[in-house]
Amino acid sequence: MGAEDRMLRVRALLDSVRAEGRTALTAPEGKVVAEAYGIAVPGEELARDVEEAVACAARFGGPVVLKIVSPDILHKSDAGGVVVGVEGAARVRAAFRRIVDNARAYAPGARIHGVQVQELLPPGQEVIVGAVTDPTFGKVVAFGLGGVLVEVLEDVTFRLAPVDADEALSMLDSIRAAQVLDGVRGQPAVDRRAVAEQIRRVSELVADFPEIAEVDLNPVIATARGAVAADVRVILAESLPPVRRSYTREEILTSMRRLMRPSSVAVIGASGEPGKIGNSVMRNLVDGGFPGEIHPVNPKADDILGRKAYRSVTDVPGEVDVAVFAIPARLVAAALEEVGRRKIPNAVLIPSGFAETGEHALQAEIVAIAERHGVRLLGPNIYGYYSTWQDLCATFCTPYDVKGGVALTSQSGGIGMAVLGFARSTKTGVSAIVGLGNKSDVDEDDLLTWFCEDPHTECIAMHLEDLKDGRAFVEAARATVPRKPVVVLKAGRTAAGARAAGSHTGALAGDDAVYDDILRQAGVIRAPGLKEMLEYARALPMLPTPKGDNVVIITGAGGSGVLLSDAVTDNGLSLMEIPPDLDTAFRAFIPPFGAAGNPVDITGGEPPSTYEATIRLGMEDPRIHALVLGYWHTIVTPPMVFAELTARVVEEFRARGVEKPVVASLAGDVEVEEAGRYLFERGVVAYPYTTEMPVAVLGAKYRWARAAGLLGGGS
């Protein structure tokens, strides 16, 4: 069947189901859809009475499965509407009557079309293949272990639909119990390509028909000879979601360029009175040294902070790139109309009092005004934003002006201030800090699109509570990740999706499970917490990209070596198997009671020369791709001595063109804090009092390198 014919056939079927006021397809209707898309199903027929059931079973010539067919009974097993392994005319008759009686007792008003007689599939591995409509990402395809334990094990992985053959195959390796598919305890391996093809075809089906809310193939019986869906469930959506307004990449870059590199800024609600938000914004712009025009707008003032004030933004001369709002929420709509008439392309809405407080209509009003005039909205309910390379501090919070390569965004004002404090404490140079608040318009995919092209940005870190358009974010991330790392802290990991699920797949598709898999699919590095997000952001640009997977630990303390080894495994890294010649080379520098192998334990009482010699060997040998150093504070080798020699050796090799990521864990008294700062400033990622953090940063660098296609092995 050609693509056009199959779509026409399925379209006619779905339209007829809709015309009857139904959202769930019956099993025979599900079979029609499955066959149109080449989804393998067992032989089956619909029996409308007992004698038809006997005749159908006889044609299959072996044990059969009987299932009730009713548009009003979605979960057949719950209704006692399934009998498995029936053989012989007498047993078929008895099973038919029992199924019908159970169904009528379960749902007295249900319409019963008959009983589905299906050939019994041979034993095999039960898996589930399905698809759901995720509120963030749209059509998502799922795969996991199936059968009655699917919702207990919850061992399921998700991808954006549609998927190609390679992506479908990758899903088989993404579940925790992946080895089961390769055969255990003498069982043969399943036909992986047949299973992957079921996934691909389901993903194609839901991509072709947006009105399909859920598809559930459970179980799919996977054997060495193929994969057949024993049960097909298809559920239609009550309605389609509204289409979100979208912008081309060039349109986004044009507006973001004027937002992040403005020549002229108007402050609506500017004030000369200390303590007011409009005064704080003006002071930050003026005191921060913004070189462009700053235009205060206040109908009750002639002059604010030495700048001429205007009664209305329409009175401001020349071209204005950004209007920063510092007025109460109730006044925003009227002022935004003036901004629109003035053709100012960006409005930064600091005021709260919109959707976050239940004022959804007020937020919808300003969105409509902005769309009508072509104004992009940042906010509302934000602290503002910083664009350091433009000396722009458009916020009522504390200023920050340390220029660098890290772009930071947050949906929350409190998290935004934590970002600011961390940046100041660690002297992290930033290219931008942006508040997103309610995300009435501008959101993470707009900013990612800009930061991807921004020459000042080397790494992007984003705190988010949700995504308005998951697919747009994934598209922007996929364009960005090959060029620079994207780190995401997704809040709300423990919240389950609040969707009314009509299938096993729908019940399993909790928000975080879908976010986790699809962010990984996009190549994004997901941080487990705020501290990790910030540390990854400042450290990743410093670390060279590794050229291979071989990680070597050099430590002065056996206990640290064990913890560092655990951290290497936990972060998906590979401890190098030390070849004999390299083992001999390391042993030449360490005492007899030390230990070569990996970790290389030089013991705690060794002088600086031992640390230097072993680190130098680790940098020299091209088979070693990354070094993890475990320092132990002793008077023999004080912390700053260790820091200075390590920085010197790493810099020497970098000057010779040998660049490897080097991270260090420092155990000791308070002097290790200064040593850690010294190393960080010189390109060695070092942390006191923790074995986990330096290796987590290294693991994040590896994950990015794989996602960017700079290392083999996928993300």
C-alpha positions in Angstrom: 0.0 0.0 0.0 1.4 3.4 -1.0 1.8 6.2 1.4 -1.1 8.2 0.0 -3.4 5.2 -0.1 -2.7 4.2 3.5 -3.2 7.8 4.7 -6.6 7.9 2.9 -7.6 4.6 4.5 -6.7 5.7 8.0 -8.2 9.1 7.5 -11.5 7.6 6.5 -11.5 5.3 9.5 -10.6 8.1 12.0 -13.3 10.3 10.5 -15.9 7.6 10.9 -14.9 7.1 14.6 -15.2 10.9 15.2 -18.5 11.0 13.5 -19.8 8.4 16.0 -18.6 10.6 18.9 -15.9 8.2 19.9 -12.3 8.7 20.9 -11.2 5.1 21.3 -10.8 2.7 18.3 -12.0 -0.9 18.7 -9.6 -3.7 18.3 -10.6 -4.5 14.7 -10.3 -0.8 13.8 -6.9 -0.8 15.5 -5.9 -3.7 13.3 -6.9 -1.7 10.2 -4.6 1.1 11.2 -1.8 -1.2 12.1 -2.0 -3.1 8.8 -2.1 0.2 6.8 1.2 1.2 8.4 2.9 -2.2 8.2 2.7 -2.8 12.0 2.9 -6.6 12.4 -0.2 -8.1 14.1 -1.4 -11.7 14.5 -4.1 -13.2 12.4 -7.5 -12.3 13.8 -11.2 -12.1 12.9 -14.3 -10.6 14.4 -17.0 -13.1 15.5 -20.4 -11.7 16.1 -21.9 -14.9 17.6 -20.7 -18.2 19.1 -20.7 -20.2 15.9 -18.7 -17.6 14.1 -16.2 -17.8 16.9 -15.9 -21.6 16.5 -15.4 -21.2 12.8 -12.8 -18.6 13.2 -10.9 -20.6 15.7 -11.0 -23.6 13.4 -9.5 -21.6 10.5 -6.5 -20.7 12.7 -6.0 -24.4 13.5 -4.6 -24.0 17.1 -5.0 -22.3 20.4 -6.6 -18.8 20.1 -7.1 -15.7 22.2 -10.7 -14.3 22.6 -11.2 -10.6 23.4 -14.4 -8.6 23.8 -14.9 -5.9 21.1 -16.8 -2.9 22.5 -16.2 0.8 21.8 -17.3 1.4 25.4 -14.8 -0.9 27.1 -11.3 0.4 26.8 -9.5 -1.9 29.3 -10.6 -5.4 28.2 -8.8 -7.3 30.9 -10.3 -5.2 33.7 -13.7 -6.2 32.3 -12.9 -10.0 32.2 -13.0 -9.6 28.5 -9.9 -11.6 27.6 -9.3 -15.4 27.5 -6.0 -16.8 26.4 -5.1 -20.3 25.0 -8.6 -21.6 24.0 -8.7 -24.7 21.8 -11.6 -26.9 20.7 -15.2 -26.0 19.8 -16.6 -26.6 23.3 -14.0 -24.4 25.0 -14.4 -21.6 22.4 -18.2 -21.6 22.9 -17.8 -21.4 26.7 -15.1 -18.7 26.5 -17.3 -16.6 24.1 -20.3 -16.7 26.5 -18.2 -16.0 29.6 -16.5 -13.0 27.9 -19.8 -11.5 26.8 -21.4 -12.1 30.2 -18.4 -10.5 32.0 -18.6 -7.5 29.7 -22.3 -6.9 30.3 -21.8 -7.2 34.1 -18.9 -4.8 34.0 -20.6 -2.2 31.8 -24.3 -2.9 31.4 -24.9 -0.2 28.8 -21.9 -1.0 26.7 -22.3 -1.7 23.0 -20.9 -5.1 22.2 -19.8 -5.7 18.6 -18.7 -9.2 19.1 -15.5 -11.1 20.1 -12.1 -10.9 18.5 -10.6 -14.3 17.8 -6.9 -14.0 17.5 -4.2 -16.6 16.8 -2.1 -17.3 19.9 1.4 -16.1 19.4 4.4 -18.2 20.4 6.3 -17.4 23.6 8.8 -14.5 23.4 10.0 -11.4 25.2 7.1 -9.0 25.9 7.9 -5.4 25.1 5.7 -2.3 24.8 5.8 0.1 21.9 3.7 3.2 22.1 3.3 6.9 21.5 1.7 9.8 23.4 1.1 13.5 22.9 3.3 15.2 25.4 2.1 18.8 26.4 5.7 20.1 25.9 7.2 18.0 23.1 4.1 16.9 21.1 4.3 13.4 19.6 6.6 11.2 21.5 7.3 7.5 20.9 8.0 5.1 23.7 9.7 1.7 24.2 10.2 -0.6 27.2 9.6 -4.0 28.7 5.9 -4.9 28.2 3.3 -7.1 29.6 1.6 -6.9 33.0 4.8 -5.5 34.7 5.2 -2.5 32.5 3.7 0.0 34.9 5.6 -1.6 37.9 9.0 -1.6 36.3 8.6 1.7 34.4 11.6 0.8 32.4 10.7 2.9 29.4 12.5 5.3 27.1 11.2 8.1 24.9 12.1 10.0 21.7 10.5 12.7 19.6 8.4 11.3 16.8 9.0 10.5 14.1 12.2 8.5 14.5 14.4 7.0 11.8 15.7 3.4 11.9 18.9 4.2 13.7 17.1 6.3 16.4 14.6 3.5 16.9 17.4 0.9 17.3 19.1 3.2 19.9 15.9 3.0 22.0 16.5 -0.7 22.5 19.8 0.0 24.3 18.4 2.9 26.4 16.3 0.9 28.8 17.8 -0.5 32.0 17.0 -4.1 31.1 18.5 -3.8 27.6 20.5 -7.0 28.0 17.3 -9.0 28.3 16.7 -8.4 24.6 20.1 -10.0 23.8 19.0 -13.3 25.4 19.5 -14.4 29.0 19.5 -17.9 30.6 19.6 -19.7 27.3 16.9 -17.6 25.6 17.6 -16.5 22.1 18.2 -12.8 21.3 15.2 -11.0 19.8 15.1 -9.7 16.3 16.2 -6.1 17.1 15.5 -4.7 13.7 11.9 -6.1 13.8 11.3 -4.4 17.2 12.9 -1.2 16.0 10.7 -1.3 12.9 7.6 -1.5 15.0 8.8 1.7 16.9 9.5 3.5 13.7 6.1 2.7 12.1 4.2 3.8 15.2 6.2 7.1 15.3 5.4 7.6 11.6 1.7 7.0 12.2 1.3 9.6 15.0 3.4 12.1 13.1 1.0 11.7 10.1 -2.1 12.0 12.2 -1.8 14.7 14.9 -5.3 13.9 16.2 -4.1 10.5 17.5 -3.4 11.1 21.2 -2.1 7.7 22.2 -1.0 4.5 20.6 -0.3 1.4 22.7 1.1 -1.9 21.3 1.2 -4.0 24.5 2.4 -6.5 24.5 4.6 -6.8 21.4 5.9 -10.4 21.4 9.5 -10.2 20.3 11.3 -13.4 19.2 14.3 -14.3 17.1 12.1 -14.4 14.1 10.3 -11.1 14.4 8.0 -8.8 16.5 4.2 -8.9 16.5 1.8 -6.7 18.4 -0.6 -8.9 20.3 -2.8 -5.9 21.2 -3.3 -2.5 19.5 -4.9 0.4 21.3 -5.5 3.8 19.5 -7.0 6.8 21.3 -7.9 10.1 19.6 -7.5 13.5 21.2 -10.6 15.4 22.3 -9.2 18.5 20.5 -5.9 19.7 18.9 -3.7 22.1 20.8 -3.6 25.7 19.5 -0.8 26.5 17.1 1.8 28.6 18.7 3.1 31.6 16.8 6.6 30.8 15.5 9.5 32.9 14.1 12.2 32.0 11.6 15.7 31.8 12.7 16.6 35.1 11.0 13.6 36.8 12.6 14.7 35.6 16.0 18.3 36.7 15.4 17.2 40.1 14.2 15.1 40.9 17.3 17.6 39.3 19.7 20.5 41.3 18.2 18.7 44.5 19.1 17.8 43.2 22.6 21.2 42.0 23.5 23.2 44.7 21.7 21.0 47.8 21.9 22.1 51.3 20.9 19.2 53.0 22.7 17.1 52.0 25.7 13.9 53.6 27.0 12.9 53.1 30.7 9.2 53.4 31.1 8.5 54.3 34.7 12.0 55.7 35.3 12.2 57.5 38.6 14.6 59.8 40.4 13.4 58.5 43.8 15.7 56.0 45.5 14.0 52.8 46.5 11.8 52.6 43.4 12.4 49.9 40.7 12.4 52.6 38.0 15.2 54.4 39.9 17.3 51.1 40.3 17.0 50.3 36.6 18.1 53.8 35.7 21.0 53.8 38.1 22.3 50.4 36.9 22.1 51.6 33.2 23.9 54.8 34.0 26.4 53.6 36.6 27.1 50.4 34.6 28.5 52.6 31.8 26.0 51.7 29.0 27.4 53.7 26.1 24.1 54.0 24.2 21.2 56.4 24.6 19.2 56.1 27.9 15.8 57.7 27.7 13.8 57.9 31.0 10.0 58.0 30.4 7.9 59.6 33.2 5.0 62.1 32.7 5.8 63.8 36.0 9.5 64.5 35.6 11.6 66.7 33.4 15.0 65.2 34.3 16.1 61.9 35.9 19.7 61.3 36.8 20.9 64.0 34.4 18.8 62.6 31.5 15.9 64.4 29.9 12.7 62.7 30.8 9.8 62.2 28.3 6.1 62.2 29.1 5.5 59.2 26.7 7.7 56.8 24.8 6.2 58.2 21.6 8.1 61.5 22.4 11.5 59.8 22.6 13.6 60.9 19.6 15.5 58.6 17.3 15.4 54.8 17.0 14.9 52.8 20.2 15.9 49.1 20.5 14.5 48.2 23.9 11.8 49.5 26.2 12.3 48.4 29.8 9.0 48.5 31.8 9.1 49.5 35.5 5.4 50.4 36.0 2.6 48.5 37.7 1.0 45.6 35.8 -2.3 47.5 35.3 -0.5 50.2 33.3 1.5 47.9 31.0 -1.1 47.3 28.3 -1.6 51.0 27.5 2.2 51.7 27.5 2.8 48.7 25.3 0.4 50.0 22.7 2.6 53.2 22.6 5.7 51.0 22.3 4.1 49.2 19.4 3.1 52.4 17.6 6.7 53.7 18.2 7.9 50.5 16.4 10.3 49.5 19.3 11.1 45.8 18.7 11.6 44.6 22.3 9.8 45.2 25.6 11.4 44.0 28.8 8.6 43.5 31.3 9.9 43.6 34.9 6.4 44.0 36.6 4.7 41.1 38.3 1.0 40.7 38.7 0.3 38.7 35.5 -0.3 34.9 35.0 1.8 34.0 38.0 -0.9 35.6 40.2 -3.8 34.3 38.2 -4.2 37.3 36.0 -4.2 35.2 32.8 -6.5 37.6 30.9 -4.1 40.5 31.6 -1.2 38.6 30.3 -3.1 37.4 27.2 -4.0 41.1 26.5 -0.3 42.2 26.5 0.6 39.2 24.3 -2.1 40.1 21.8 -0.9 43.8 21.7 2.7 42.7 21.2 1.8 40.3 18.4 -0.3 43.0 16.7 2.6 45.4 16.6 5.5 42.9 16.2 7.0 43.6 19.6 8.9 40.7 21.3 8.3 40.4 25.0 10.8 39.4 27.6 8.9 38.5 30.8 6.8 39.7 32.6 7.7 39.0 36.2 11.5 39.2 35.8 14.5 40.8 37.4 15.6 42.2 34.0 18.8 41.2 32.1 22.5 41.8 31.8 24.5 41.9 28.6 28.0 42.5 29.9 29.9 43.0 26.6 27.5 45.9 26.0 28.0 47.2 29.6 24.2 46.8 29.8 22.6 46.2 33.2 18.9 46.5 32.7 17.7 45.3 36.1 16.7 46.5 39.6 19.1 44.0 41.2 22.8 44.3 41.9 25.0 45.1 39.0 27.5 42.7 37.5 30.2 43.5 34.9 32.7 40.6 34.8 32.9 39.8 31.1 33.3 36.3 29.9 31.9 33.4 27.9 29.1 32.0 30.1 25.5 32.9 29.3 23.1 32.2 32.2 19.3 32.3 32.1 16.7 31.6 34.8 12.9 31.4 34.9 12.9 32.4 38.6 14.1 35.7 40.1 15.5 33.9 43.2 17.5 31.5 41.1 18.7 34.5 39.0 20.1 36.1 42.1 21.8 32.8 43.1 23.3 32.8 39.6 24.6 36.4 40.1 26.0 35.6 43.5 27.8 32.5 42.3 29.3 34.4 39.3 30.6 37.1 41.7 31.9 34.7 44.3 33.8 32.6 41.7 34.7 35.5 39.4 32.9 33.7 36.5 33.0 35.9 33.4 29.5 36.0 31.8 28.3 37.2 28.4 24.7 37.5 29.7 22.3 36.9 32.6 18.7 36.9 31.5 15.5 36.5 33.5 12.6 34.8 31.7 9.8 34.9 34.2 6.4 34.0 32.8 7.8 33.5 29.3 4.8 35.2 27.6 6.9 35.4 24.4 10.7 35.2 24.4 11.8 31.9 25.8 14.7 29.5 26.0 14.7 28.6 22.3 14.9 32.3 21.3 17.9 32.8 23.6 19.6 29.6 22.5 19.3 30.7 18.9 21.0 34.0 19.8 23.7 32.5 22.1 24.6 29.9 19.4 25.7 32.8 17.1 27.0 35.2 19.8 30.8 35.2 19.5 31.1 36.2 23.2 29.3 33.1 24.4 31.1 29.8 24.9 28.7 27.9 27.1 25.0 28.3 27.9 23.3 27.3 31.2 19.6 27.5 31.7 17.3 27.0 34.7 13.8 26.2 33.6 10.6 25.0 35.2 8.9 24.2 31.9 9.3 24.6 28.2 6.6 26.3 26.1 7.6 24.6 22.9 9.8 21.6 23.5 10.3 20.9 19.8 11.5 24.4 19.2 13.9 24.1 22.1 15.2 20.8 20.8 15.7 22.3 17.3 17.7 25.2 18.8 19.7 22.9 21.0 20.6 20.6 18.2 21.9 23.6 16.2 23.9 24.9 19.2 25.4 21.8 20.8 27.8 21.0 18.0 29.4 24.5 18.6 29.1 25.0 22.4 27.7 23.1 25.5 24.2 23.7 26.7 23.5 22.9 30.4 19.9 22.7 31.7 18.6 22.5 35.2 15.0 21.3 34.9 13.1 22.0 38.1 10.2 19.7 39.1 11.9 16.3 38.5 9.6 14.5 41.0 6.3 15.8 39.5 4.4 13.3 37.5 2.5 14.4 34.4 -1.1 15.4 35.1 -2.5 13.8 32.0 -5.5 11.5 31.8 -3.9 8.4 30.3 -6.0 5.9 28.3 -3.1 3.5 27.7 -0.1 2.0 29.5 2.2 4.3 27.4 0.2 7.4 28.5 0.4 6.3 32.2 4.2 5.9 32.0 4.9 9.2 30.2 5.4 11.4 33.3 6.8 14.8 32.6 10.3 14.2 33.9 10.8 10.8 32.2 10.1 12.4 28.8 12.2 15.5 29.6 15.1 13.4 30.6 15.3 11.3 27.4 14.5 14.1 25.0 17.0 16.5 26.5 19.6 13.8 26.2 18.4 13.2 22.6 19.0 16.9 21.9 22.6 16.7 23.3 21.8 18.9 26.3 23.7 18.3 29.6 21.2 18.0 32.3 22.4 19.1 35.7 21.0 17.4 38.8 21.0 20.6 40.9 21.7 24.3 40.9 25.3 23.9 42.2 26.1 21.5 39.4 24.5 23.7 36.7 26.7 26.6 37.8 29.9 24.6 38.1 29.4 23.0 34.8 28.8 26.4 33.2 32.0 27.9 34.5 34.2 24.8 34.1 33.2 23.4 30.7 34.7 26.3 28.6 38.0 25.8 30.5 38.5 22.1 29.8 40.0 21.0 26.5 37.9 18.6 24.5 39.1 15.0 25.2 40.5 13.0 22.3 39.4 9.6 23.6 37.9 7.7 26.5 40.9 6.7 28.6 40.8 8.4 32.0 43.6 7.9 34.5 43.5 8.7 38.2 46.7 9.8 40.0 46.2 10.1 43.7 48.2 10.6 46.9 45.5 8.9 49.0 44.1 5.4 48.5 40.7 6.4 50.0 40.4 9.3 47.6 41.3 7.0 44.7 38.5 4.6 45.5 36.0 7.4 45.7 37.3 9.0 42.5 37.0 5.6 40.8 33.4 5.3 41.9 32.7 8.8 40.6 34.3 7.9 37.2 31.9 5.0 36.9 28.9 7.0 38.1 29.5 9.6 35.4 29.8 7.1 32.5 33.6 7.5 32.1 36.1 4.7 31.4 39.1 4.0 33.6 42.0 3.1 31.3 43.4 -0.4 31.5 47.1 0.5 32.0 49.3 -1.4 29.5 52.4 -3.1 30.9 54.9 -0.5 29.6 53.0 2.4 31.1 52.6 0.5 34.3 56.4 0.1 34.5 56.9 3.8 33.7 54.6 4.9 36.6 56.2 2.4 39.0 59.6 4.1 38.4 58.3 7.2 40.2 56.3 5.7 43.1 57.5 3.9 46.2 57.3 0.1 46.4 54.4 0.3 48.9 52.5 2.5 46.4 50.3 1.0 43.7 50.3 1.4 39.9 47.4 0.3 37.9 44.5 2.7 37.8 44.2 4.6 40.1 47.9 5.3 40.3 48.5 5.6 44.1 51.7 7.5 44.8 51.0 7.5 48.6 50.6 10.5 50.8 54.2 11.1 52.0 55.7 11.7 48.6 57.5 15.0 47.7 56.5 17.4 45.0 58.8 15.7 42.5 56.7 12.5 42.6 53.5 14.4 41.9 55.2 16.3 39.1 56.8 13.2 37.5 53.6 11.2 37.4 51.5 14.1 36.2 54.1 14.8 33.5 53.9 11.1 32.4 50.1 11.3 32.3 50.3 14.4 30.0 53.1 12.9 27.8 51.5 9.5 27.0 49.1 9.9 24.1 47.1 6.9 25.1 45.9 8.8 28.2 43.1 11.2 27.3 42.1 12.8 30.7 43.7 13.1 34.1 41.9 13.0 37.5 44.2 14.1 40.3 43.6 13.3 43.9 45.7 15.5 46.2 46.2 14.8 49.9 47.4 17.7 52.1 50.8 17.0 53.8 53.6 19.2 55.0 55.9 17.3 52.6 53.9 18.6 49.6 51.8 21.6 50.8 48.7 22.6 48.8 50.1 25.6 47.0 53.2 23.7 46.1 51.0 21.0 44.5 48.8 23.7 42.8 51.8 25.6 41.4 53.6 22.5 40.0 50.4 21.1 38.5 49.5 24.4 36.8 53.1 24.8 35.5 53.2 21.2 34.0 49.8 21.6 32.4 50.7 25.0 30.9 54.0 23.6 29.6 52.2 20.9 27.7 49.6 23.2 26.4 52.3 25.4 25.0 53.6 22.3 23.2 50.1 21.7 21.8 49.3 18.8 24.1 45.9 19.6 25.6 44.0 17.2 27.9 41.3 17.8 30.4 42.8 17.8 33.9 40.6 17.9 37.0 41.6 17.7 40.7 40.1 16.8 44.0 41.9 18.5 47.0 41.6 16.9 50.4 43.2 18.8 53.3 43.0 21.7 55.7 41.7 25.1 54.7 44.7 25.9 52.6 43.4 23.6 49.9 40.7 26.3 49.2 43.3 28.8 48.0 45.1 26.0 46.0 41.8 25.1 44.3 41.2 28.8 43.3 44.8 29.0 42.0 44.3 25.9 39.8 40.9 27.1 38.5 42.4 30.4 37.4 44.9 28.5 35.4 42.7 26.1 33.6 42.7 23.1 35.9 39.3 22.4 37.3 39.9 21.8 41.0 37.6 21.5 44.1 38.4 21.1 47.8 36.6 18.6 50.0 34.8 16.7 47.2 35.7 13.8 45.0 32.4 13.9 43.1 32.3 17.4 41.7 35.6 17.4 39.6 34.6 14.1 38.0 31.0 15.2 37.4 32.4 18.2 35.5 34.7 15.9 33.5 31.7 13.6 32.8 29.7 16.6 31.6 32.5 17.6 29.2 32.6 14.1 27.8 28.8 14.0 27.4 29.0 17.3 25.4 31.9 16.0 23.3 29.9 12.9 22.4 26.8 14.9 21.6 28.8 17.3 19.5 30.2 14.5 17.5 33.7 15.0 18.7 34.0 11.6 20.3 32.4 8.3 19.4 29.8 6.4 21.4 26.8 8.7 21.3 25.5 10.9 24.2 
